[in-house]
Amino acid sequence: MQTKIKEYRAKLNLTQDQLANLVNVRRETIVFLEQGKYNPSLKLAHDVANTLKTSIDNLFIFDK
Amino acid sequence: MTLKKYQQIKLVIIVIISIIFSQAIIYQNYLIPLITLIISSLGLIWLRRQVKEVVADERDYSNAGKSASLAIQIYSWITVVAMFVLYSFKDLNPSYEPIAMTLAYSTCLLMVIYSFIYKFQNKIKFTPSKNKFLFIIVVLSIIFGVFTLRLFSGEDNWVCQNGQWVKHGAPSFDAPKSICK
């Protein structure tokens, strides 16, 4: 799985800490998400996409 | 309070508890560790509420679930093997039998608790009959608790009286070979 969280986060000038606080997770979870090493729950994916003002489809790319 | 500060204090408290426990075992005082455990648990709950950051999130809970499952499997295998080894050597030393039994029952208890919690988390907590399930669990726990107390109460054991080992109840093993003082 690949994500564009870092890209969208940079557009909104948000740090990993700030994004983590906005979606109620720990900073490490954002780090793992950005590296594609953690599959988030649907709720977290939705919250992150909402916070970064995009859709889940744009944010998460699954390898076929 | 920051999460880092909370974790540091938690570590210090755990170290203090360990020291108190080890000293209590040496001096055979069981009241002090109990009081320490209650006070430190309440203290940790209070401290956790002071932390404004997220202490644990879904990734932590997911990892905790996987770790718990693996830990239960490893513990069960170790105790089952240890139990069979100790039980097969019970003729060499009668004290091996109660140890083997303790291991066997602790494994059974762990499995039972795990099964109930899993069933509750998996299905029952979403149904209206969850209170009925919890009531059954409480009743079963009381029955199991009474049974365990009876089993480990020392009713059927060897007691040291006037320099001699005397039967108390009907112990299933021979008198200890150690000197009775």
gemmi code that builds the backbone of each chain (N, CA, C; Angstrom):
import gemmi

chains = {
    "A": [
        ("MET", (0.842, -1.194, 0.000), (0.000, 0.000, 0.000), (0.880, 1.249, 0.000)),
        ("GLN", (0.493, 2.210, -0.824), (1.200, 3.500, -0.828), (0.219, 4.592, -0.424)),
        ("THR", (0.760, 5.655, 0.146), (-0.138, 6.749, 0.516), (0.424, 8.102, 0.048)),
        ("LYS", (-0.474, 9.047, -0.088), (-0.057, 10.397, -0.449), (-0.263, 11.360, 0.731)),
        ("ILE", (-0.277, 10.784, 1.926), (-0.548, 11.596, 3.125), (0.493, 12.713, 3.271)),
        ("LYS", (1.763, 12.357, 3.057), (2.859, 13.325, 3.229), (2.662, 14.524, 2.281)),
        ("GLU", (2.294, 14.173, 1.045), (2.099, 15.192, -0.001), (0.951, 16.148, 0.381)),
        ("TYR", (-0.173, 15.581, 0.756), (-1.344, 16.385, 1.123), (-1.102, 17.161, 2.428)),
        ("ARG", (-0.348, 16.543, 3.331), (-0.031, 17.199, 4.612), (0.830, 18.433, 4.365)),
        ("ALA", (1.781, 18.280, 3.440), (2.670, 19.407, 3.102), (1.883, 20.564, 2.475)),
        ("LYS", (0.892, 20.212, 1.661), (0.066, 21.246, 1.019), (-0.639, 22.105, 2.062)),
        ("LEU", (-1.052, 21.461, 3.164), (-1.787, 22.178, 4.222), (-0.866, 22.675, 5.343)),
        ("ASN", (0.453, 22.522, 5.126), (1.451, 22.943, 6.129), (1.209, 22.341, 7.516)),
        ("LEU", (0.883, 21.063, 7.510), (0.635, 20.391, 8.795), (1.832, 19.503, 9.154)),
        ("THR", (2.190, 19.492, 10.419), (3.241, 18.553, 10.855), (2.584, 17.217, 11.189)),
        ("GLN", (3.418, 16.188, 11.344), (2.876, 14.865, 11.707), (2.164, 14.929, 13.054)),
        ("ASP", (2.749, 15.696, 13.964), (2.154, 15.862, 15.299), (0.773, 16.500, 15.222)),
        ("GLN", (0.676, 17.553, 14.411), (-0.607, 18.261, 14.282), (-1.668, 17.360, 13.669)),
        ("LEU", (-1.285, 16.631, 12.607), (-2.241, 15.725, 11.970), (-2.695, 14.632, 12.958)),
        ("ALA", (-1.696, 14.121, 13.723), (-2.010, 13.080, 14.713), (-3.040, 13.593, 15.725)),
        ("ASN", (-2.829, 14.819, 16.197), (-3.779, 15.396, 17.173), (-5.156, 15.603, 16.555)),
        ("LEU", (-5.181, 15.985, 15.283), (-6.476, 16.241, 14.635), (-7.296, 14.963, 14.426)),
        ("VAL", (-6.602, 13.846, 14.225), (-7.342, 12.593, 14.006), (-7.298, 11.648, 15.227)),
        ("ASN", (-6.804, 12.178, 16.361), (-6.777, 11.430, 17.634), (-5.985, 10.127, 17.590)),
        ("VAL", (-4.788, 10.205, 17.003), (-3.890, 9.039, 17.077), (-2.518, 9.531, 17.525)),
        ("ARG", (-1.603, 8.583, 17.753), (-0.250, 8.972, 18.142), (0.559, 9.297, 16.882)),
        ("ARG", (1.612, 10.117, 17.064), (2.414, 10.542, 15.910), (3.007, 9.335, 15.165)),
        ("GLU", (3.389, 8.303, 15.939), (3.988, 7.108, 15.325), (3.034, 6.472, 14.316)),
        ("THR", (1.762, 6.541, 14.592), (0.772, 5.950, 13.675), (0.785, 6.700, 12.340)),
        ("ILE", (0.933, 8.017, 12.399), (1.015, 8.807, 11.159), (2.293, 8.435, 10.394)),
        ("VAL", (3.395, 8.249, 11.135), (4.665, 7.847, 10.504), (4.478, 6.523, 9.766)),
        ("PHE", (3.883, 5.542, 10.445), (3.660, 4.225, 9.831), (2.697, 4.321, 8.637)),
        ("LEU", (1.696, 5.185, 8.777), (0.735, 5.369, 7.674), (1.438, 5.941, 6.449)),
        ("GLU", (2.260, 6.955, 6.664), (2.967, 7.601, 5.545), (3.921, 6.641, 4.844)),
        ("GLN", (4.481, 5.721, 5.637), (5.420, 4.741, 5.062), (4.683, 3.543, 4.449)),
        ("GLY", (3.376, 3.535, 4.561), (2.579, 2.429, 4.010), (2.741, 1.143, 4.782)),
        ("LYS", (3.163, 1.257, 6.061), (3.410, 0.058, 6.865), (2.241, -0.281, 7.784)),
        ("TYR", (1.182, 0.515, 7.703), (0.023, 0.245, 8.558), (-1.263, 0.440, 7.778)),
        ("ASN", (-2.119, -0.577, 7.824), (-3.443, -0.480, 7.185), (-4.423, 0.118, 8.187)),
        ("PRO", (-4.875, 1.349, 7.975), (-5.748, 1.976, 8.968), (-7.160, 1.404, 8.913)),
        ("SER", (-7.912, 1.654, 9.982), (-9.327, 1.282, 9.969), (-10.042, 2.237, 9.009)),
        ("LEU", (-11.241, 1.865, 8.623), (-11.996, 2.715, 7.694), (-12.256, 4.092, 8.307)),
        ("LYS", (-12.488, 4.104, 9.628), (-12.753, 5.365, 10.326), (-11.519, 6.275, 10.290)),
        ("LEU", (-10.355, 5.686, 10.566), (-9.130, 6.507, 10.568), (-8.831, 7.025, 9.156)),
        ("ALA", (-8.990, 6.135, 8.169), (-8.762, 6.549, 6.774), (-9.699, 7.706, 6.417)),
        ("HIS", (-10.946, 7.590, 6.840), (-11.950, 8.635, 6.592), (-11.568, 9.937, 7.294)),
        ("ASP", (-11.135, 9.833, 8.552), (-10.752, 11.023, 9.331), (-9.538, 11.721, 8.714)),
        ("VAL", (-8.556, 10.926, 8.307), (-7.341, 11.506, 7.707), (-7.696, 12.195, 6.386)),
        ("ALA", (-8.493, 11.504, 5.569), (-8.898, 12.074, 4.279), (-9.684, 13.366, 4.483)),
        ("ASN", (-10.584, 13.371, 5.442), (-11.379, 14.574, 5.752), (-10.485, 15.728, 6.198)),
        ("THR", (-9.553, 15.412, 7.094), (-8.650, 16.442, 7.631), (-7.773, 17.028, 6.518)),
        ("LEU", (-7.359, 16.161, 5.606), (-6.482, 16.629, 4.522), (-7.290, 17.112, 3.303)),
        ("LYS", (-8.593, 17.221, 3.485), (-9.524, 17.749, 2.476), (-9.404, 17.021, 1.131)),
        ("THR", (-9.426, 15.722, 1.222), (-9.402, 14.896, 0.009), (-10.242, 13.634, 0.252)),
        ("SER", (-10.165, 12.675, -0.689), (-10.934, 11.443, -0.501), (-9.994, 10.279, -0.182)),
        ("ILE", (-10.577, 9.215, 0.343), (-9.772, 8.026, 0.677), (-9.095, 7.481, -0.574)),
        ("ASP", (-9.819, 7.492, -1.697), (-9.303, 7.003, -2.978), (-8.023, 7.714, -3.398)),
        ("ASN", (-8.000, 9.040, -3.169), (-6.817, 9.816, -3.541), (-5.645, 9.578, -2.617)),
        ("LEU", (-5.976, 9.273, -1.386), (-4.946, 9.196, -0.346), (-4.236, 7.844, -0.285)),
        ("PHE", (-4.991, 6.801, -0.475), (-4.422, 5.453, -0.340), (-4.442, 4.721, -1.680)),
        ("ILE", (-3.271, 4.244, -2.080), (-3.169, 3.499, -3.344), (-2.745, 2.064, -3.016)),
        ("PHE", (-3.615, 1.134, -3.376), (-3.314, -0.273, -3.094), (-2.673, -0.945, -4.306)),
        ("ASP", (-1.575, -1.652, -4.063), (-0.888, -2.395, -5.138), (-1.756, -3.575, -5.536)),
        ("LYS", (-1.880, -3.787, -6.863), (-2.715, -4.913, -7.324), (-1.898, -6.194, -7.399)),
    ],
    "B": [
        ("MET", (0.106, 17.200, 31.538), (1.266, 16.301, 31.546), (1.477, 15.685, 30.161)),
        ("THR", (2.757, 15.578, 29.771), (3.036, 14.994, 28.453), (3.073, 13.463, 28.560)),
        ("LEU", (2.937, 12.819, 27.404), (2.941, 11.352, 27.354), (4.284, 10.799, 27.828)),
        ("LYS", (5.371, 11.503, 27.438), (6.713, 11.058, 27.796), (6.898, 11.077, 29.319)),
        ("LYS", (6.433, 12.155, 29.933), (6.542, 12.301, 31.390), (5.758, 11.184, 32.088)),
        ("TYR", (4.551, 10.911, 31.553), (3.693, 9.870, 32.108), (4.389, 8.506, 32.031)),
        ("GLN", (5.013, 8.236, 30.873), (5.694, 6.944, 30.700), (6.890, 6.812, 31.643)),
        ("GLN", (7.592, 7.951, 31.866), (8.740, 7.924, 32.779), (8.276, 7.636, 34.208)),
        ("ILE", (7.200, 8.315, 34.624), (6.677, 8.106, 35.992), (6.190, 6.665, 36.149)),
        ("LYS", (5.518, 6.152, 35.097), (5.009, 4.777, 35.108), (6.157, 3.774, 35.310)),
        ("LEU", (7.271, 4.023, 34.622), (8.445, 3.150, 34.736), (8.999, 3.171, 36.158)),
        ("VAL", (9.076, 4.369, 36.736), (9.590, 4.508, 38.107), (8.671, 3.753, 39.079)),
        ("ILE", (7.356, 3.908, 38.894), (6.393, 3.229, 39.782), (6.546, 1.711, 39.673)),
        ("ILE", (6.725, 1.200, 38.444), (6.883, -0.253, 38.242), (8.142, -0.755, 38.960)),
        ("VAL", (9.219, 0.029, 38.870), (10.471, -0.365, 39.537), (10.248, -0.407, 41.054)),
        ("ILE", (9.561, 0.620, 41.583), (9.293, 0.671, 43.033), (8.429, -0.525, 43.465)),
        ("ILE", (7.399, -0.826, 42.666), (6.521, -1.975, 42.989), (7.336, -3.276, 43.024)),
        ("SER", (8.209, -3.449, 42.020), (9.026, -4.670, 41.952), (9.898, -4.801, 43.194)),
        ("ILE", (10.511, -3.674, 43.619), (11.384, -3.712, 44.808), (10.547, -4.081, 46.038)),
        ("ILE", (9.388, -3.445, 46.185), (8.526, -3.717, 47.350), (8.079, -5.180, 47.357)),
        ("PHE", (7.693, -5.695, 46.173), (7.245, -7.091, 46.058), (8.354, -8.062, 46.464)),
        ("SER", (9.566, -7.818, 45.938), (10.666, -8.742, 46.238), (10.978, -8.721, 47.735)),
        ("GLN", (10.961, -7.517, 48.341), (11.226, -7.409, 49.772), (10.107, -8.070, 50.592)),
        ("ALA", (8.865, -7.895, 50.113), (7.716, -8.473, 50.825), (7.785, -9.995, 50.818)),
        ("ILE", (8.232, -10.563, 49.694), (8.352, -12.027, 49.608), (9.431, -12.507, 50.586)),
        ("ILE", (10.548, -11.752, 50.620), (11.646, -12.136, 51.532), (11.157, -12.106, 52.984)),
        ("TYR", (10.445, -11.042, 53.362), (9.987, -10.886, 54.748), (8.605, -11.509, 55.001)),
        ("GLN", (8.057, -12.164, 53.966), (6.757, -12.853, 54.047), (5.639, -11.941, 54.559)),
        ("ASN", (5.619, -10.741, 54.029), (4.532, -9.807, 54.356), (3.708, -9.608, 53.088)),
        ("TYR", (2.432, -10.000, 53.146), (1.625, -9.948, 51.921), (0.647, -8.778, 51.907)),
        ("LEU", (0.593, -8.047, 53.008), (-0.326, -6.906, 53.093), (0.268, -5.685, 52.386)),
        ("ILE", (1.559, -5.466, 52.598), (2.223, -4.292, 52.001), (2.147, -4.324, 50.465)),
        ("PRO", (2.478, -5.475, 49.793), (2.371, -5.467, 48.320), (0.950, -5.235, 47.822)),
        ("LEU", (-0.035, -5.759, 48.582), (-1.432, -5.564, 48.186), (-1.811, -4.083, 48.240)),
        ("ILE", (-1.438, -3.438, 49.354), (-1.730, -2.000, 49.502), (-0.979, -1.204, 48.438)),
        ("THR", (0.288, -1.580, 48.207), (1.104, -0.889, 47.195), (0.461, -1.001, 45.813)),
        ("LEU", (-0.020, -2.220, 45.511), (-0.630, -2.465, 44.193), (-1.889, -1.613, 44.000)),
        ("ILE", (-2.716, -1.551, 45.046), (-3.959, -0.759, 44.948), (-3.628, 0.718, 44.794)),
        ("ILE", (-2.723, 1.233, 45.649), (-2.375, 2.658, 45.600), (-1.738, 3.019, 44.260)),
        ("SER", (-0.799, 2.184, 43.789), (-0.116, 2.503, 42.530), (-1.071, 2.415, 41.333)),
        ("SER", (-2.022, 1.452, 41.370), (-2.996, 1.346, 40.272), (-3.862, 2.595, 40.206)),
        ("LEU", (-4.338, 3.037, 41.391), (-5.163, 4.251, 41.433), (-4.347, 5.463, 40.987)),
        ("GLY", (-3.095, 5.505, 41.428), (-2.198, 6.611, 41.043), (-1.984, 6.659, 39.538)),
        ("LEU", (-1.788, 5.477, 38.940), (-1.557, 5.420, 37.491), (-2.809, 5.835, 36.710)),
        ("ILE", (-3.977, 5.419, 37.214), (-5.234, 5.823, 36.558), (-5.376, 7.349, 36.605)),
        ("TRP", (-5.059, 7.931, 37.766), (-5.151, 9.388, 37.926), (-4.158, 10.095, 36.997)),
        ("LEU", (-2.925, 9.563, 36.956), (-1.891, 10.170, 36.102), (-2.294, 10.117, 34.632)),
        ("ARG", (-2.872, 8.981, 34.227), (-3.259, 8.800, 32.826), (-4.313, 9.833, 32.411)),
        ("ARG", (-5.165, 10.161, 33.368), (-6.206, 11.161, 33.074), (-5.616, 12.558, 32.924)),
        ("GLN", (-4.421, 12.778, 33.480), (-3.788, 14.101, 33.383), (-3.123, 14.302, 32.019)),
        ("VAL", (-2.906, 13.180, 31.285), (-2.234, 13.284, 29.980), (-3.224, 13.815, 28.946)),
        ("LYS", (-2.836, 14.885, 28.296), (-3.735, 15.492, 27.319), (-3.597, 14.839, 25.926)),
        ("GLU", (-2.415, 14.210, 25.684), (-2.183, 13.580, 24.371), (-2.880, 12.209, 24.305)),
        ("VAL", (-2.891, 11.641, 23.095), (-3.455, 10.288, 22.917), (-2.455, 9.275, 23.490)),
        ("VAL", (-2.886, 8.508, 24.478), (-1.984, 7.536, 25.117), (-1.879, 6.264, 24.267)),
        ("ALA", (-3.005, 5.823, 23.720), (-3.007, 4.623, 22.870), (-4.059, 4.792, 21.781)),
        ("ASP", (-3.735, 4.358, 20.581), (-4.693, 4.471, 19.481), (-4.969, 3.098, 18.864)),
        ("GLU", (-5.671, 3.069, 17.718), (-6.094, 1.790, 17.135), (-4.926, 0.876, 16.778)),
        ("ARG", (-3.773, 1.473, 16.388), (-2.611, 0.647, 16.042), (-2.081, -0.060, 17.291)),
        ("ASP", (-2.072, 0.668, 18.419), (-1.624, 0.070, 19.685), (-2.545, -1.076, 20.094)),
        ("TYR", (-3.862, -0.849, 19.953), (-4.819, -1.894, 20.337), (-4.691, -3.118, 19.419)),
        ("SER", (-4.447, -2.853, 18.138), (-4.267, -3.955, 17.191), (-3.016, -4.767, 17.553)),
        ("ASN", (-1.908, -4.046, 17.825), (-0.668, -4.721, 18.211), (-0.834, -5.457, 19.535)),
        ("ALA", (-1.576, -4.821, 20.466), (-1.795, -5.448, 21.777), (-2.558, -6.760, 21.606)),
        ("GLY", (-3.557, -6.772, 20.719), (-4.350, -7.977, 20.470), (-3.501, -9.101, 19.909)),
        ("LYS", (-2.673, -8.759, 18.912), (-1.800, -9.780, 18.299), (-0.777, -10.289, 19.315)),
        ("SER", (-0.199, -9.357, 20.096), (0.807, -9.754, 21.099), (0.188, -10.651, 22.152)),
        ("ALA", (-1.031, -10.290, 22.604), (-1.701, -11.086, 23.644), (-1.972, -12.497, 23.139)),
        ("SER", (-2.440, -12.589, 21.896), (-2.750, -13.890, 21.320), (-1.496, -14.769, 21.242)),
        ("LEU", (-0.401, -14.172, 20.776), (0.864, -14.905, 20.657), (1.395, -15.289, 22.040)),
        ("ALA", (1.299, -14.354, 22.990), (1.790, -14.604, 24.353), (1.028, -15.764, 24.978)),
        ("ILE", (-0.287, -15.817, 24.745), (-1.109, -16.906, 25.306), (-0.672, -18.241, 24.713)),
        ("GLN", (-0.431, -18.258, 23.400), (0.003, -19.504, 22.752), (1.335, -19.974, 23.310)),
        ("ILE", (2.297, -19.036, 23.416), (3.632, -19.400, 23.925), (3.536, -19.884, 25.368)),
        ("TYR", (2.805, -19.127, 26.200), (2.653, -19.485, 27.618), (2.002, -20.869, 27.757)),
        ("SER", (0.962, -21.115, 26.944), (0.256, -22.392, 27.034), (1.177, -23.556, 26.692)),
        ("TRP", (1.945, -23.422, 25.613), (2.858, -24.495, 25.219), (3.898, -24.757, 26.305)),
        ("ILE", (4.481, -23.662, 26.840), (5.512, -23.817, 27.871), (4.936, -24.504, 29.110)),
        ("THR", (3.755, -24.052, 29.547), (3.186, -24.628, 30.772), (2.753, -26.081, 30.575)),
        ("VAL", (2.229, -26.383, 29.396), (1.797, -27.774, 29.137), (3.011, -28.711, 29.163)),
        ("VAL", (4.093, -28.317, 28.505), (5.304, -29.152, 28.495), (5.854, -29.269, 29.924)),
        ("ALA", (5.937, -28.119, 30.620), (6.458, -28.119, 31.995), (5.587, -28.985, 32.902)),
        ("MET", (4.275, -28.914, 32.681), (3.365, -29.694, 33.507), (3.614, -31.193, 33.337)),
        ("PHE", (3.729, -31.637, 32.077), (3.954, -33.063, 31.825), (5.296, -33.524, 32.395)),
        ("VAL", (6.321, -32.683, 32.230), (7.646, -33.045, 32.752), (7.589, -33.164, 34.273)),
        ("LEU", (7.011, -32.147, 34.927), (6.935, -32.156, 36.401), (6.075, -33.312, 36.904)),
        ("TYR", (4.968, -33.561, 36.213), (4.056, -34.621, 36.647), (4.709, -36.001, 36.503)),
        ("SER", (5.497, -36.175, 35.446), (6.141, -37.479, 35.246), (7.249, -37.726, 36.275)),
        ("PHE", (7.769, -36.628, 36.879), (8.819, -36.797, 37.894), (8.286, -36.633, 39.321)),
        ("LYS", (6.988, -36.755, 39.480), (6.400, -36.515, 40.814), (6.844, -37.545, 41.844)),
        ("ASP", (7.273, -38.749, 41.359), (7.743, -39.762, 42.305), (9.098, -39.386, 42.904)),
        ("LEU", (9.861, -38.627, 42.134), (11.170, -38.187, 42.639), (11.002, -37.136, 43.724)),
        ("ASN", (10.049, -36.231, 43.492), (9.797, -35.171, 44.467), (8.295, -34.858, 44.480)),
        ("PRO", (7.603, -35.180, 45.577), (6.137, -34.994, 45.602), (5.694, -33.543, 45.403)),
        ("SER", (6.608, -32.603, 45.683), (6.212, -31.191, 45.533), (6.049, -30.793, 44.065)),
        ("TYR", (6.514, -31.672, 43.141), (6.348, -31.375, 41.702), (4.867, -31.426, 41.298)),
        ("GLU", (4.111, -32.305, 41.971), (2.703, -32.488, 41.582), (1.871, -31.202, 41.756)),
        ("PRO", (1.912, -30.563, 42.955), (1.134, -29.318, 43.064), (1.584, -28.230, 42.093)),
        ("ILE", (2.899, -28.206, 41.794), (3.387, -27.196, 40.832), (2.788, -27.479, 39.450)),
        ("ALA", (2.814, -28.787, 39.074), (2.254, -29.185, 37.763), (0.765, -28.852, 37.697)),
        ("MET", (0.065, -29.111, 38.808), (-1.377, -28.821, 38.858), (-1.647, -27.323, 38.748)),
        ("THR", (-0.822, -26.538, 39.446), (-0.981, -25.077, 39.393), (-0.791, -24.587, 37.953)),
        ("LEU", (0.228, -25.132, 37.300), (0.488, -24.731, 35.897), (-0.694, -25.116, 35.004)),
        ("ALA", (-1.188, -26.354, 35.210), (-2.298, -26.831, 34.374), (-3.544, -25.972, 34.569)),
        ("TYR", (-3.871, -25.703, 35.841), (-5.076, -24.914, 36.112), (-4.924, -23.469, 35.657)),
        ("SER", (-3.711, -22.916, 35.796), (-3.515, -21.521, 35.359), (-3.681, -21.414, 33.844)),
        ("THR", (-3.220, -22.450, 33.117), (-3.383, -22.447, 31.660), (-4.860, -22.552, 31.291)),
        ("CYS", (-5.570, -23.451, 31.997), (-7.007, -23.605, 31.730), (-7.741, -22.297, 32.000)),
        ("LEU", (-7.404, -21.659, 33.130), (-8.057, -20.397, 33.499), (-7.793, -19.325, 32.438)),
        ("LEU", (-6.547, -19.266, 31.986), (-6.186, -18.277, 30.956), (-6.990, -18.491, 29.670)),
        ("MET", (-7.093, -19.781, 29.273), (-7.838, -20.130, 28.050), (-9.320, -19.765, 28.194)),
        ("VAL", (-9.868, -20.078, 29.382), (-11.291, -19.802, 29.612), (-11.550, -18.296, 29.562)),
        ("ILE", (-10.708, -17.520, 30.258), (-10.875, -16.054, 30.271), (-10.758, -15.506, 28.850)),
        ("TYR", (-9.744, -15.997, 28.117), (-9.535, -15.536, 26.738), (-10.768, -15.841, 25.873)),
        ("SER", (-11.279, -17.067, 26.020), (-12.432, -17.476, 25.199), (-13.653, -16.609, 25.477)),
        ("PHE", (-13.908, -16.342, 26.778), (-15.065, -15.517, 27.134), (-14.918, -14.091, 26.599)),
        ("ILE", (-13.727, -13.519, 26.781), (-13.517, -12.136, 26.318), (-13.628, -12.074, 24.792)),
        ("TYR", (-13.053, -13.089, 24.120), (-13.107, -13.105, 22.650), (-14.552, -13.188, 22.170)),
        ("LYS", (-15.313, -14.097, 22.798), (-16.716, -14.269, 22.406), (-17.502, -12.982, 22.642)),
        ("PHE", (-17.215, -12.335, 23.773), (-17.903, -11.079, 24.094), (-17.553, -9.993, 23.070)),
        ("GLN", (-16.273, -9.855, 22.796), (-15.828, -8.809, 21.855), (-16.312, -9.089, 20.434)),
        ("ASN", (-16.344, -10.368, 20.083), (-16.649, -10.758, 18.708), (-18.121, -10.616, 18.366)),
        ("LYS", (-18.973, -10.948, 19.304), (-20.390, -11.026, 18.960), (-21.325, -10.448, 20.016)),
        ("ILE", (-21.131, -10.913, 21.258), (-22.154, -10.684, 22.284), (-22.348, -9.215, 22.645)),
        ("LYS", (-21.275, -8.395, 22.592), (-21.452, -7.013, 23.044), (-22.367, -6.206, 22.120)),
        ("PHE", (-22.659, -6.774, 20.947), (-23.556, -6.089, 20.011), (-25.001, -6.583, 20.129)),
        ("THR", (-25.205, -7.572, 21.014), (-26.558, -8.132, 21.143), (-27.242, -7.630, 22.414)),
        ("PRO", (-28.590, -7.692, 22.487), (-29.284, -7.238, 23.706), (-29.059, -8.155, 24.911)),
        ("SER", (-28.631, -9.405, 24.641), (-28.469, -10.358, 25.748), (-27.090, -10.267, 26.405)),
        ("LYS", (-26.408, -9.148, 26.220), (-25.048, -9.060, 26.776), (-25.034, -9.080, 28.303)),
        ("ASN", (-26.096, -8.536, 28.955), (-26.153, -8.549, 30.417), (-26.332, -9.965, 30.948)),
        ("LYS", (-27.109, -10.778, 30.200), (-27.308, -12.177, 30.578), (-25.969, -12.917, 30.520)),
        ("PHE", (-25.210, -12.658, 29.463), (-23.894, -13.282, 29.281), (-22.976, -12.895, 30.443)),
        ("LEU", (-22.967, -11.602, 30.797), (-22.114, -11.127, 31.887), (-22.521, -11.763, 33.223)),
        ("PHE", (-23.841, -11.954, 33.432), (-24.331, -12.589, 34.656), (-23.822, -14.035, 34.728)),
        ("ILE", (-23.915, -14.757, 33.618), (-23.437, -16.152, 33.581), (-21.937, -16.196, 33.896)),
        ("ILE", (-21.197, -15.241, 33.347), (-19.743, -15.182, 33.580), (-19.455, -14.970, 35.069)),
        ("VAL", (-20.202, -14.055, 35.693), (-19.992, -13.772, 37.129), (-20.275, -15.026, 37.954)),
        ("VAL", (-21.388, -15.723, 37.648), (-21.753, -16.946, 38.387), (-20.670, -18.013, 38.206)),
        ("LEU", (-20.227, -18.207, 36.955), (-19.189, -19.209, 36.682), (-17.887, -18.845, 37.396)),
        ("SER", (-17.565, -17.549, 37.434), (-16.340, -17.096, 38.108), (-16.400, -17.403, 39.588)),
        ("ILE", (-17.569, -17.179, 40.200), (-17.729, -17.466, 41.641), (-17.553, -18.965, 41.900)),
        ("ILE", (-18.209, -19.793, 41.051), (-18.095, -21.258, 41.209), (-16.636, -21.692, 41.069)),
        ("PHE", (-15.973, -21.152, 40.033), (-14.574, -21.505, 39.779), (-13.691, -21.030, 40.937)),
        ("GLY", (-13.984, -19.830, 41.459), (-13.215, -19.268, 42.574), (-13.322, -20.133, 43.818)),
        ("VAL", (-14.549, -20.565, 44.132), (-14.778, -21.416, 45.313), (-14.047, -22.750, 45.137)),
        ("PHE", (-14.154, -23.322, 43.933), (-13.493, -24.597, 43.619), (-11.974, -24.455, 43.779)),
        ("THR", (-11.419, -23.361, 43.271), (-9.975, -23.126, 43.340), (-9.534, -22.940, 44.788)),
        ("LEU", (-10.324, -22.172, 45.544), (-9.983, -21.961, 46.957), (-9.956, -23.286, 47.712)),
        ("ARG", (-10.954, -24.138, 47.400), (-11.028, -25.453, 48.053), (-9.807, -26.287, 47.668)),
        ("LEU", (-9.407, -26.198, 46.397), (-8.294, -27.006, 45.884), (-6.958, -26.585, 46.491)),
        ("PHE", (-6.785, -25.250, 46.630), (-5.477, -24.771, 47.087), (-5.504, -24.292, 48.549)),
        ("SER", (-6.557, -24.651, 49.252), (-6.673, -24.144, 50.626), (-5.754, -24.868, 51.599)),
        ("GLY", (-5.136, -25.952, 51.146), (-4.264, -26.703, 52.040), (-5.034, -27.645, 52.949)),
        ("GLU", (-6.275, -27.924, 52.607), (-7.098, -28.840, 53.406), (-6.501, -30.237, 53.399)),
        ("ASP", (-6.059, -30.680, 52.221), (-5.468, -32.022, 52.098), (-3.961, -31.874, 51.952)),
        ("ASN", (-3.289, -31.835, 53.068), (-1.851, -31.589, 53.016), (-1.165, -32.232, 54.215)),
        ("TRP", (0.150, -32.133, 54.249), (0.928, -32.619, 55.386), (1.290, -31.420, 56.248)),
        ("VAL", (1.022, -31.528, 57.531), (1.300, -30.423, 58.454), (2.394, -30.848, 59.435)),
        ("CYS", (3.302, -29.905, 59.701), (4.405, -30.189, 60.623), (3.939, -29.939, 62.066)),
        ("GLN", (3.898, -31.041, 62.857), (3.461, -30.892, 64.254), (4.413, -31.648, 65.168)),
        ("ASN", (4.995, -30.955, 66.144), (5.922, -31.546, 67.118), (7.025, -32.374, 66.439)),
        ("GLY", (7.584, -31.832, 65.392), (8.708, -32.486, 64.716), (8.322, -33.650, 63.834)),
        ("GLN", (7.027, -33.819, 63.573), (6.592, -34.936, 62.716), (5.582, -34.452, 61.673)),
        ("TRP", (5.611, -35.091, 60.504), (4.634, -34.756, 59.454), (3.324, -35.486, 59.743)),
        ("VAL", (2.259, -34.717, 59.905), (0.942, -35.288, 60.238), (-0.021, -35.003, 59.092)),
        ("LYS", (-0.841, -36.015, 58.751), (-1.830, -35.872, 57.671), (-2.903, -34.869, 58.060)),
        ("HIS", (-3.219, -33.967, 57.138), (-4.336, -33.048, 57.357), (-5.286, -33.251, 56.191)),
        ("GLY", (-6.427, -33.888, 56.443), (-7.314, -34.270, 55.347), (-6.803, -35.536, 54.711)),
        ("ALA", (-6.909, -35.619, 53.384), (-6.429, -36.813, 52.675), (-5.520, -36.411, 51.524)),
        ("PRO", (-4.249, -36.088, 51.847), (-3.326, -35.678, 50.772), (-3.071, -36.809, 49.783)),
        ("SER", (-2.955, -36.465, 48.505), (-2.788, -37.495, 47.468), (-1.313, -37.851, 47.263)),
        ("PHE", (-0.439, -37.240, 48.050), (0.993, -37.501, 47.890), (1.621, -37.869, 49.244)),
        ("ASP", (2.854, -38.455, 49.175), (3.543, -38.882, 50.398), (4.004, -37.676, 51.217)),
        ("ALA", (4.368, -37.947, 52.460), (4.857, -36.885, 53.344), (6.151, -36.309, 52.779)),
        ("PRO", (6.384, -34.993, 52.980), (7.629, -34.396, 52.465), (8.852, -35.062, 53.082)),
        ("LYS", (9.939, -35.141, 52.300), (11.152, -35.796, 52.807), (12.013, -34.831, 53.628)),
        ("SER", (11.650, -33.519, 53.548), (12.440, -32.525, 54.281), (12.204, -32.677, 55.789)),
        ("ILE", (13.170, -32.175, 56.569), (13.071, -32.306, 58.038), (12.004, -31.352, 58.556)),
        ("CYS", (11.133, -31.897, 59.407), (10.062, -31.077, 59.994), (10.555, -30.474, 61.306)),
        ("LYS", (10.633, -29.121, 61.323), (11.157, -28.445, 62.542), (10.017, -27.840, 63.343)),
    ],
}
model = gemmi.Model(1)
for chain_id, residues in chains.items():
    chain = gemmi.Chain(chain_id)
    for i, (resn, *xyz) in enumerate(residues, 1):
        res = gemmi.Residue()
        res.name, res.seqid = resn, gemmi.SeqId(i, " ")
        for name, pos in zip(("N", "CA", "C"), xyz):
            atom = gemmi.Atom()
            atom.name, atom.element = name, gemmi.Element(name[0])
            atom.pos, atom.b_iso = gemmi.Position(*pos), 0.0
            res.add_atom(atom)
        chain.add_residue(res)
    model.add_chain(chain)
structure = gemmi.Structure()
structure.add_model(model)
structure.setup_entities()
